[in-house]
Amino acid sequence: MRRIQALGAAIGANPLLLVRPCHRVIGVDGSMRGYAGGVERKVHLLTHEGALQPALI
């Protein structure tokens, strides 16, 4: 419980909170790297958000 309280205190004291969803992180070379939900889901999320162009099948 103390870790949660410490985390809450640190977030509360920080005037600038940066949150980056993990599916938005890509490799240095621009490739799709691991994502707990699977790379296919990662591509779907990025396409849905407009960060990637839809693939033509």
mmCIF file of the N, C-alpha and C atoms, coordinates in Angstrom:
data_MODEL
# 
_entry.id   MODEL 
# 
loop_
_atom_site.group_PDB 
_atom_site.id 
_atom_site.type_symbol 
_atom_site.label_atom_id 
_atom_site.label_alt_id 
_atom_site.label_comp_id 
_atom_site.label_asym_id 
_atom_site.label_entity_id 
_atom_site.label_seq_id 
_atom_site.pdbx_PDB_ins_code 
_atom_site.Cartn_x 
_atom_site.Cartn_y 
_atom_site.Cartn_z 
_atom_site.occupancy 
_atom_site.B_iso_or_equiv 
_atom_site.pdbx_formal_charge 
_atom_site.auth_seq_id 
_atom_site.auth_comp_id 
_atom_site.auth_asym_id 
_atom_site.auth_atom_id 
_atom_site.pdbx_PDB_model_num 
ATOM 1   N N  . MET A 1 1  ? 0.821  -1.195 0.000   1.00 0.00 ? 1  MET A N  1 
ATOM 2   C CA . MET A 1 1  ? 0.000  0.000  0.000   1.00 0.00 ? 1  MET A CA 1 
ATOM 3   C C  . MET A 1 1  ? 0.866  1.261  0.000   1.00 0.00 ? 1  MET A C  1 
ATOM 4   N N  . ARG A 1 2  ? 2.011  1.209  0.635   1.00 0.00 ? 2  ARG A N  1 
ATOM 5   C CA . ARG A 1 2  ? 2.870  2.400  0.696   1.00 0.00 ? 2  ARG A CA 1 
ATOM 6   C C  . ARG A 1 2  ? 3.399  2.794  -0.674  1.00 0.00 ? 2  ARG A C  1 
ATOM 7   N N  . ARG A 1 3  ? 3.653  1.800  -1.534  1.00 0.00 ? 3  ARG A N  1 
ATOM 8   C CA . ARG A 1 3  ? 4.128  2.120  -2.884  1.00 0.00 ? 3  ARG A CA 1 
ATOM 9   C C  . ARG A 1 3  ? 3.066  2.883  -3.656  1.00 0.00 ? 3  ARG A C  1 
ATOM 10  N N  . ILE A 1 4  ? 1.820  2.474  -3.506  1.00 0.00 ? 4  ILE A N  1 
ATOM 11  C CA . ILE A 1 4  ? 0.730  3.160  -4.185  1.00 0.00 ? 4  ILE A CA 1 
ATOM 12  C C  . ILE A 1 4  ? 0.611  4.592  -3.683  1.00 0.00 ? 4  ILE A C  1 
ATOM 13  N N  . GLN A 1 5  ? 0.733  4.774  -2.383  1.00 0.00 ? 5  GLN A N  1 
ATOM 14  C CA . GLN A 1 5  ? 0.657  6.118  -1.814  1.00 0.00 ? 5  GLN A CA 1 
ATOM 15  C C  . GLN A 1 5  ? 1.830  6.971  -2.287  1.00 0.00 ? 5  GLN A C  1 
ATOM 16  N N  . ALA A 1 6  ? 3.017  6.367  -2.359  1.00 0.00 ? 6  ALA A N  1 
ATOM 17  C CA . ALA A 1 6  ? 4.194  7.101  -2.825  1.00 0.00 ? 6  ALA A CA 1 
ATOM 18  C C  . ALA A 1 6  ? 4.034  7.486  -4.291  1.00 0.00 ? 6  ALA A C  1 
ATOM 19  N N  . LEU A 1 7  ? 3.499  6.575  -5.082  1.00 0.00 ? 7  LEU A N  1 
ATOM 20  C CA . LEU A 1 7  ? 3.269  6.880  -6.489  1.00 0.00 ? 7  LEU A CA 1 
ATOM 21  C C  . LEU A 1 7  ? 2.243  8.002  -6.634  1.00 0.00 ? 7  LEU A C  1 
ATOM 22  N N  . GLY A 1 8  ? 1.157  7.926  -5.891  1.00 0.00 ? 8  GLY A N  1 
ATOM 23  C CA . GLY A 1 8  ? 0.143  8.976  -5.916  1.00 0.00 ? 8  GLY A CA 1 
ATOM 24  C C  . GLY A 1 8  ? 0.709  10.322 -5.498  1.00 0.00 ? 8  GLY A C  1 
ATOM 25  N N  . ALA A 1 9  ? 1.557  10.336 -4.473  1.00 0.00 ? 9  ALA A N  1 
ATOM 26  C CA . ALA A 1 9  ? 2.171  11.584 -4.012  1.00 0.00 ? 9  ALA A CA 1 
ATOM 27  C C  . ALA A 1 9  ? 3.109  12.150 -5.079  1.00 0.00 ? 9  ALA A C  1 
ATOM 28  N N  . ALA A 1 10 ? 3.875  11.287 -5.732  1.00 0.00 ? 10 ALA A N  1 
ATOM 29  C CA . ALA A 1 10 ? 4.805  11.747 -6.766  1.00 0.00 ? 10 ALA A CA 1 
ATOM 30  C C  . ALA A 1 10 ? 4.039  12.321 -7.957  1.00 0.00 ? 10 ALA A C  1 
ATOM 31  N N  . ILE A 1 11 ? 2.974  11.649 -8.368  1.00 0.00 ? 11 ILE A N  1 
ATOM 32  C CA . ILE A 1 11 ? 2.171  12.144 -9.487  1.00 0.00 ? 11 ILE A CA 1 
ATOM 33  C C  . ILE A 1 11 ? 1.499  13.458 -9.114  1.00 0.00 ? 11 ILE A C  1 
ATOM 34  N N  . GLY A 1 12 ? 1.001  13.545 -7.881  1.00 0.00 ? 12 GLY A N  1 
ATOM 35  C CA . GLY A 1 12 ? 0.348  14.773 -7.425  1.00 0.00 ? 12 GLY A CA 1 
ATOM 36  C C  . GLY A 1 12 ? 1.294  15.950 -7.326  1.00 0.00 ? 12 GLY A C  1 
ATOM 37  N N  . ALA A 1 13 ? 2.559  15.694 -7.013  1.00 0.00 ? 13 ALA A N  1 
ATOM 38  C CA . ALA A 1 13 ? 3.540  16.762 -6.866  1.00 0.00 ? 13 ALA A CA 1 
ATOM 39  C C  . ALA A 1 13 ? 4.135  17.197 -8.196  1.00 0.00 ? 13 ALA A C  1 
ATOM 40  N N  . ASN A 1 14 ? 3.981  16.383 -9.236  1.00 0.00 ? 14 ASN A N  1 
ATOM 41  C CA . ASN A 1 14 ? 4.555  16.690 -10.540 1.00 0.00 ? 14 ASN A CA 1 
ATOM 42  C C  . ASN A 1 14 ? 3.613  17.624 -11.304 1.00 0.00 ? 14 ASN A C  1 
ATOM 43  N N  . PRO A 1 15 ? 4.080  18.825 -11.670 1.00 0.00 ? 15 PRO A N  1 
ATOM 44  C CA . PRO A 1 15 ? 3.204  19.760 -12.379 1.00 0.00 ? 15 PRO A CA 1 
ATOM 45  C C  . PRO A 1 15 ? 2.925  19.356 -13.826 1.00 0.00 ? 15 PRO A C  1 
ATOM 46  N N  . LEU A 1 16 ? 3.735  18.482 -14.387 1.00 0.00 ? 16 LEU A N  1 
ATOM 47  C CA . LEU A 1 16 ? 3.576  18.073 -15.776 1.00 0.00 ? 16 LEU A CA 1 
ATOM 48  C C  . LEU A 1 16 ? 3.530  16.551 -15.838 1.00 0.00 ? 16 LEU A C  1 
ATOM 49  N N  . LEU A 1 17 ? 2.387  16.028 -16.188 1.00 0.00 ? 17 LEU A N  1 
ATOM 50  C CA . LEU A 1 17 ? 2.223  14.580 -16.271 1.00 0.00 ? 17 LEU A CA 1 
ATOM 51  C C  . LEU A 1 17 ? 2.254  14.161 -17.735 1.00 0.00 ? 17 LEU A C  1 
ATOM 52  N N  . LEU A 1 18 ? 3.183  13.299 -18.075 1.00 0.00 ? 18 LEU A N  1 
ATOM 53  C CA . LEU A 1 18 ? 3.271  12.762 -19.426 1.00 0.00 ? 18 LEU A CA 1 
ATOM 54  C C  . LEU A 1 18 ? 2.817  11.315 -19.404 1.00 0.00 ? 18 LEU A C  1 
ATOM 55  N N  . VAL A 1 19 ? 1.820  11.027 -20.207 1.00 0.00 ? 19 VAL A N  1 
ATOM 56  C CA . VAL A 1 19 ? 1.313  9.664  -20.303 1.00 0.00 ? 19 VAL A CA 1 
ATOM 57  C C  . VAL A 1 19 ? 1.428  9.239  -21.754 1.00 0.00 ? 19 VAL A C  1 
ATOM 58  N N  . ARG A 1 20 ? 2.066  8.136  -21.995 1.00 0.00 ? 20 ARG A N  1 
ATOM 59  C CA . ARG A 1 20 ? 2.209  7.619  -23.353 1.00 0.00 ? 20 ARG A CA 1 
ATOM 60  C C  . ARG A 1 20 ? 1.701  6.182  -23.363 1.00 0.00 ? 20 ARG A C  1 
ATOM 61  N N  . PRO A 1 21 ? 0.576  5.949  -23.991 1.00 0.00 ? 21 PRO A N  1 
ATOM 62  C CA . PRO A 1 21 ? 0.071  4.580  -24.058 1.00 0.00 ? 21 PRO A CA 1 
ATOM 63  C C  . PRO A 1 21 ? 1.116  3.657  -24.689 1.00 0.00 ? 21 PRO A C  1 
ATOM 64  N N  . CYS A 1 22 ? 1.256  2.468  -24.142 1.00 0.00 ? 22 CYS A N  1 
ATOM 65  C CA . CYS A 1 22 ? 2.329  1.578  -24.595 1.00 0.00 ? 22 CYS A CA 1 
ATOM 66  C C  . CYS A 1 22 ? 2.158  1.145  -26.041 1.00 0.00 ? 22 CYS A C  1 
ATOM 67  N N  . HIS A 1 23 ? 0.947  1.129  -26.587 1.00 0.00 ? 23 HIS A N  1 
ATOM 68  C CA . HIS A 1 23 ? 0.800  0.729  -27.985 1.00 0.00 ? 23 HIS A CA 1 
ATOM 69  C C  . HIS A 1 23 ? 1.318  1.801  -28.942 1.00 0.00 ? 23 HIS A C  1 
ATOM 70  N N  . ARG A 1 24 ? 1.590  3.002  -28.446 1.00 0.00 ? 24 ARG A N  1 
ATOM 71  C CA . ARG A 1 24 ? 2.097  4.078  -29.292 1.00 0.00 ? 24 ARG A CA 1 
ATOM 72  C C  . ARG A 1 24 ? 3.616  4.030  -29.453 1.00 0.00 ? 24 ARG A C  1 
ATOM 73  N N  . VAL A 1 25 ? 4.290  3.185  -28.691 1.00 0.00 ? 25 VAL A N  1 
ATOM 74  C CA . VAL A 1 25 ? 5.747  3.096  -28.740 1.00 0.00 ? 25 VAL A CA 1 
ATOM 75  C C  . VAL A 1 25 ? 6.151  2.154  -29.874 1.00 0.00 ? 25 VAL A C  1 
ATOM 76  N N  . ILE A 1 26 ? 7.037  2.644  -30.744 1.00 0.00 ? 26 ILE A N  1 
ATOM 77  C CA . ILE A 1 26 ? 7.528  1.818  -31.838 1.00 0.00 ? 26 ILE A CA 1 
ATOM 78  C C  . ILE A 1 26 ? 9.044  1.722  -31.744 1.00 0.00 ? 26 ILE A C  1 
ATOM 79  N N  . GLY A 1 27 ? 9.636  0.812  -32.500 1.00 0.00 ? 27 GLY A N  1 
ATOM 80  C CA . GLY A 1 27 ? 11.077 0.620  -32.478 1.00 0.00 ? 27 GLY A CA 1 
ATOM 81  C C  . GLY A 1 27 ? 11.813 1.809  -33.072 1.00 0.00 ? 27 GLY A C  1 
ATOM 82  N N  . VAL A 1 28 ? 13.096 1.919  -32.770 1.00 0.00 ? 28 VAL A N  1 
ATOM 83  C CA . VAL A 1 28 ? 13.928 3.006  -33.279 1.00 0.00 ? 28 VAL A CA 1 
ATOM 84  C C  . VAL A 1 28 ? 13.924 3.015  -34.806 1.00 0.00 ? 28 VAL A C  1 
ATOM 85  N N  . ASP A 1 29 ? 13.871 1.824  -35.397 1.00 0.00 ? 29 ASP A N  1 
ATOM 86  C CA . ASP A 1 29 ? 13.884 1.728  -36.852 1.00 0.00 ? 29 ASP A CA 1 
ATOM 87  C C  . ASP A 1 29 ? 12.488 1.872  -37.462 1.00 0.00 ? 29 ASP A C  1 
ATOM 88  N N  . GLY A 1 30 ? 11.485 2.190  -36.644 1.00 0.00 ? 30 GLY A N  1 
ATOM 89  C CA . GLY A 1 30 ? 10.126 2.391  -37.128 1.00 0.00 ? 30 GLY A CA 1 
ATOM 90  C C  . GLY A 1 30 ? 9.295  1.130  -37.195 1.00 0.00 ? 30 GLY A C  1 
ATOM 91  N N  . SER A 1 31 ? 9.872  0.013  -36.783 1.00 0.00 ? 31 SER A N  1 
ATOM 92  C CA . SER A 1 31 ? 9.146  -1.255 -36.849 1.00 0.00 ? 31 SER A CA 1 
ATOM 93  C C  . SER A 1 31 ? 8.222  -1.422 -35.642 1.00 0.00 ? 31 SER A C  1 
ATOM 94  N N  . MET A 1 32 ? 7.230  -2.266 -35.826 1.00 0.00 ? 32 MET A N  1 
ATOM 95  C CA . MET A 1 32 ? 6.318  -2.585 -34.737 1.00 0.00 ? 32 MET A CA 1 
ATOM 96  C C  . MET A 1 32 ? 7.002  -3.563 -33.794 1.00 0.00 ? 32 MET A C  1 
ATOM 97  N N  . ARG A 1 33 ? 7.152  -3.179 -32.572 1.00 0.00 ? 33 ARG A N  1 
ATOM 98  C CA . ARG A 1 33 ? 7.781  -4.038 -31.575 1.00 0.00 ? 33 ARG A CA 1 
ATOM 99  C C  . ARG A 1 33 ? 6.712  -4.636 -30.688 1.00 0.00 ? 33 ARG A C  1 
ATOM 100 N N  . GLY A 1 34 ? 7.120  -5.473 -29.769 1.00 0.00 ? 34 GLY A N  1 
ATOM 101 C CA . GLY A 1 34 ? 6.206  -6.200 -28.902 1.00 0.00 ? 34 GLY A CA 1 
ATOM 102 C C  . GLY A 1 34 ? 5.155  -5.341 -28.213 1.00 0.00 ? 34 GLY A C  1 
ATOM 103 N N  . TYR A 1 35 ? 3.991  -5.930 -28.059 1.00 0.00 ? 35 TYR A N  1 
ATOM 104 C CA . TYR A 1 35 ? 2.872  -5.313 -27.363 1.00 0.00 ? 35 TYR A CA 1 
ATOM 105 C C  . TYR A 1 35 ? 2.114  -6.451 -26.713 1.00 0.00 ? 35 TYR A C  1 
ATOM 106 N N  . ALA A 1 36 ? 1.737  -6.303 -25.471 1.00 0.00 ? 36 ALA A N  1 
ATOM 107 C CA . ALA A 1 36 ? 1.089  -7.393 -24.733 1.00 0.00 ? 36 ALA A CA 1 
ATOM 108 C C  . ALA A 1 36 ? -0.175 -7.885 -25.429 1.00 0.00 ? 36 ALA A C  1 
ATOM 109 N N  . GLY A 1 37 ? -0.867 -7.009 -26.134 1.00 0.00 ? 37 GLY A N  1 
ATOM 110 C CA . GLY A 1 37 ? -2.086 -7.397 -26.837 1.00 0.00 ? 37 GLY A CA 1 
ATOM 111 C C  . GLY A 1 37 ? -1.829 -8.001 -28.202 1.00 0.00 ? 37 GLY A C  1 
ATOM 112 N N  . GLY A 1 38 ? -0.574 -8.064 -28.622 1.00 0.00 ? 38 GLY A N  1 
ATOM 113 C CA . GLY A 1 38 ? -0.216 -8.597 -29.929 1.00 0.00 ? 38 GLY A CA 1 
ATOM 114 C C  . GLY A 1 38 ? 0.028  -7.489 -30.934 1.00 0.00 ? 38 GLY A C  1 
ATOM 115 N N  . VAL A 1 39 ? 0.942  -7.741 -31.839 1.00 0.00 ? 39 VAL A N  1 
ATOM 116 C CA . VAL A 1 39 ? 1.311  -6.736 -32.835 1.00 0.00 ? 39 VAL A CA 1 
ATOM 117 C C  . VAL A 1 39 ? 0.133  -6.413 -33.750 1.00 0.00 ? 39 VAL A C  1 
ATOM 118 N N  . GLU A 1 40 ? -0.698 -7.414 -34.079 1.00 0.00 ? 40 GLU A N  1 
ATOM 119 C CA . GLU A 1 40 ? -1.854 -7.163 -34.935 1.00 0.00 ? 40 GLU A CA 1 
ATOM 120 C C  . GLU A 1 40 ? -2.804 -6.159 -34.287 1.00 0.00 ? 40 GLU A C  1 
ATOM 121 N N  . ARG A 1 41 ? -3.035 -6.298 -33.002 1.00 0.00 ? 41 ARG A N  1 
ATOM 122 C CA . ARG A 1 41 ? -3.908 -5.364 -32.285 1.00 0.00 ? 41 ARG A CA 1 
ATOM 123 C C  . ARG A 1 41 ? -3.273 -3.981 -32.219 1.00 0.00 ? 41 ARG A C  1 
ATOM 124 N N  . LYS A 1 42 ? -1.953 -3.946 -32.044 1.00 0.00 ? 42 LYS A N  1 
ATOM 125 C CA . LYS A 1 42 ? -1.234 -2.677 -32.014 1.00 0.00 ? 42 LYS A CA 1 
ATOM 126 C C  . LYS A 1 42 ? -1.429 -1.927 -33.331 1.00 0.00 ? 42 LYS A C  1 
ATOM 127 N N  . VAL A 1 43 ? -1.271 -2.634 -34.447 1.00 0.00 ? 43 VAL A N  1 
ATOM 128 C CA . VAL A 1 43 ? -1.471 -2.023 -35.766 1.00 0.00 ? 43 VAL A CA 1 
ATOM 129 C C  . VAL A 1 43 ? -2.911 -1.540 -35.900 1.00 0.00 ? 43 VAL A C  1 
ATOM 130 N N  . HIS A 1 44 ? -3.870 -2.348 -35.442 1.00 0.00 ? 44 HIS A N  1 
ATOM 131 C CA . HIS A 1 44 ? -5.277 -1.943 -35.503 1.00 0.00 ? 44 HIS A CA 1 
ATOM 132 C C  . HIS A 1 44 ? -5.521 -0.665 -34.699 1.00 0.00 ? 44 HIS A C  1 
ATOM 133 N N  . LEU A 1 45 ? -4.988 -0.581 -33.497 1.00 0.00 ? 45 LEU A N  1 
ATOM 134 C CA . LEU A 1 45 ? -5.176 0.609  -32.667 1.00 0.00 ? 45 LEU A CA 1 
ATOM 135 C C  . LEU A 1 45 ? -4.562 1.845  -33.320 1.00 0.00 ? 45 LEU A C  1 
ATOM 136 N N  . LEU A 1 46 ? -3.356 1.702  -33.836 1.00 0.00 ? 46 LEU A N  1 
ATOM 137 C CA . LEU A 1 46 ? -2.695 2.838  -34.480 1.00 0.00 ? 46 LEU A CA 1 
ATOM 138 C C  . LEU A 1 46 ? -3.440 3.277  -35.742 1.00 0.00 ? 46 LEU A C  1 
ATOM 139 N N  . THR A 1 47 ? -3.978 2.319  -36.482 1.00 0.00 ? 47 THR A N  1 
ATOM 140 C CA . THR A 1 47 ? -4.768 2.652  -37.671 1.00 0.00 ? 47 THR A CA 1 
ATOM 141 C C  . THR A 1 47 ? -6.059 3.350  -37.268 1.00 0.00 ? 47 THR A C  1 
ATOM 142 N N  . HIS A 1 48 ? -6.701 2.831  -36.235 1.00 0.00 ? 48 HIS A N  1 
ATOM 143 C CA . HIS A 1 48 ? -7.950 3.423  -35.747 1.00 0.00 ? 48 HIS A CA 1 
ATOM 144 C C  . HIS A 1 48 ? -7.730 4.869  -35.282 1.00 0.00 ? 48 HIS A C  1 
ATOM 145 N N  . GLU A 1 49 ? -6.589 5.145  -34.683 1.00 0.00 ? 49 GLU A N  1 
ATOM 146 C CA . GLU A 1 49 ? -6.278 6.490  -34.202 1.00 0.00 ? 49 GLU A CA 1 
ATOM 147 C C  . GLU A 1 49 ? -5.805 7.413  -35.326 1.00 0.00 ? 49 GLU A C  1 
ATOM 148 N N  . GLY A 1 50 ? -5.569 6.868  -36.500 1.00 0.00 ? 50 GLY A N  1 
ATOM 149 C CA . GLY A 1 50 ? -5.119 7.680  -37.616 1.00 0.00 ? 50 GLY A CA 1 
ATOM 150 C C  . GLY A 1 50 ? -3.612 7.844  -37.703 1.00 0.00 ? 50 GLY A C  1 
ATOM 151 N N  . ALA A 1 51 ? -2.872 7.119  -36.873 1.00 0.00 ? 51 ALA A N  1 
ATOM 152 C CA . ALA A 1 51 ? -1.415 7.214  -36.897 1.00 0.00 ? 51 ALA A CA 1 
ATOM 153 C C  . ALA A 1 51 ? -0.818 6.385  -38.031 1.00 0.00 ? 51 ALA A C  1 
ATOM 154 N N  . LEU A 1 52 ? -1.570 5.397  -38.529 1.00 0.00 ? 52 LEU A N  1 
ATOM 155 C CA . LEU A 1 52 ? -1.150 4.567  -39.665 1.00 0.00 ? 52 LEU A CA 1 
ATOM 156 C C  . LEU A 1 52 ? -2.221 4.600  -40.729 1.00 0.00 ? 52 LEU A C  1 
ATOM 157 N N  . GLN A 1 53 ? -1.803 4.440  -41.965 1.00 0.00 ? 53 GLN A N  1 
ATOM 158 C CA . GLN A 1 53 ? -2.750 4.328  -43.065 1.00 0.00 ? 53 GLN A CA 1 
ATOM 159 C C  . GLN A 1 53 ? -3.317 2.914  -43.081 1.00 0.00 ? 53 GLN A C  1 
ATOM 160 N N  . PRO A 1 54 ? -4.599 2.765  -43.393 1.00 0.00 ? 54 PRO A N  1 
ATOM 161 C CA . PRO A 1 54 ? -5.168 1.415  -43.499 1.00 0.00 ? 54 PRO A CA 1 
ATOM 162 C C  . PRO A 1 54 ? -4.506 0.629  -44.607 1.00 0.00 ? 54 PRO A C  1 
ATOM 163 N N  . ALA A 1 55 ? -4.266 -0.655 -44.378 1.00 0.00 ? 55 ALA A N  1 
ATOM 164 C CA . ALA A 1 55 ? -3.662 -1.517 -45.387 1.00 0.00 ? 55 ALA A CA 1 
ATOM 165 C C  . ALA A 1 55 ? -4.730 -1.990 -46.351 1.00 0.00 ? 55 ALA A C  1 
ATOM 166 N N  . LEU A 1 56 ? -4.410 -1.943 -47.623 1.00 0.00 ? 56 LEU A N  1 
ATOM 167 C CA . LEU A 1 56 ? -5.330 -2.451 -48.642 1.00 0.00 ? 56 LEU A CA 1 
ATOM 168 C C  . LEU A 1 56 ? -5.094 -3.951 -48.800 1.00 0.00 ? 56 LEU A C  1 
ATOM 169 N N  . ILE A 1 57 ? -6.165 -4.676 -48.802 1.00 0.00 ? 57 ILE A N  1 
ATOM 170 C CA . ILE A 1 57 ? -6.040 -6.138 -48.900 1.00 0.00 ? 57 ILE A CA 1 
ATOM 171 C C  . ILE A 1 57 ? -6.345 -6.582 -50.298 1.00 0.00 ? 57 ILE A C  1 
# 
